């Protein structure tokens, strides 16, 4: 490295020249990479960063805030879902229990992220992180990855079991059962692959220093395969309820309302797609504490948004009971709330007033005037969707009890 500086136009004591000379910096980096161990390279990088006054990058506080905030919001939505079931005296279904398990499995992720992972260097450049902390970072990130595979599977299962409570036709139920089986296999395979992606398992968090022996099996390919299959499965699950809504004999406005209820799941799909771009350097990064910041954030957003979306219908029911006038339930309106989304069966009142003169008023009471009678005719004129069909009523009832 001294020879590289000597052969350049910079003097050894000219720190500014050495730091701003791009060809020299590239030559020094190449020399360090071929002649030094990984730990020595990190020390050299840190020294160079300090001498050259490179900005200190640290996103650990933002990481902690995002995890804490999303974990709190998803926890509140799960609580409201449970509360809604209790006050309406509805039975807890499998989908409710699966959502609860998903949230409980997310608690360790939030604790690890806000505490141990932040203290281990997430969101910082690896050359500024102590060696022991780098090992700890690898271990905690490994645990979070396995938990993520498990949680993605549970969120999809909660929606599928919700579908089973809504749709009763044999054909759609067979499709849902088939999707449940595929989702269970999908989750099981990737949890297994996540646990045993390296041999020995500990090599995942010790490989960074180049001093340990082991092998990892295409970590990037595994992460991408999980993301792509998850997105395709989301689109399939979105198509299942939409195919049934289109065939229902109900007013198009009601179809739109019900479709929006199921369509909130597209937010999870969007999060999954955005997360894919953060996996480009997932397993092959030379600066994992910094480069894997995005993968951790988007994974957390995806899971918590999934929990929130799964609880939205129950929250809607709770809000309608608490604020009926604000959300459209009034004396003149009868609503069948389908899992939180109303199917209006409102009737309009049309009043007609008829008046006619019946004669002149006269007599001994010092008053004279025109006598008249006034009668009122009230008609009930239903909106274009005159009545709900039996299939529509059954569908709405299942949504409401779901």
Buried (B, 14 or more C-beta within 10 A) or exposed (E): BEEBBEEBEBEEEBEEBBBEBEEBBEBBBEBBEEEBEBBEBBBBBBEBBEEEEBEEBBBBEEBBEBBEEBBEBBBEBBEBBBEBBEEEEBEEBBBBEBBBBBBEBBEEBBEBBBEBBBBBBBBBBBBBBEBEBBBBBBBBBBBBBBBBBBBBBBBBBBBBBBBBBBBEEEEBEEBBEEBBEBBBEBBEBBBEBBBEBBEEEBBBBBBBBEEEEEEBEEBBEBBBBBBEBBBEBBEBBBEBBBEBBEEBEBBEEBBEBBBEBBBBBEBBBBBBBEBBEBBEBBBEBBBBBBBBBBBBBBBBBBBBBBBBBBBBBBBBBBBBBEEBEEBEBEEEEEBBBBBBBBBBBBBEEEEEEEEEEEEEEEEEEEEEEEEEEEEEEEEEEEEEBEEBEEBBBEBBEBBBBB
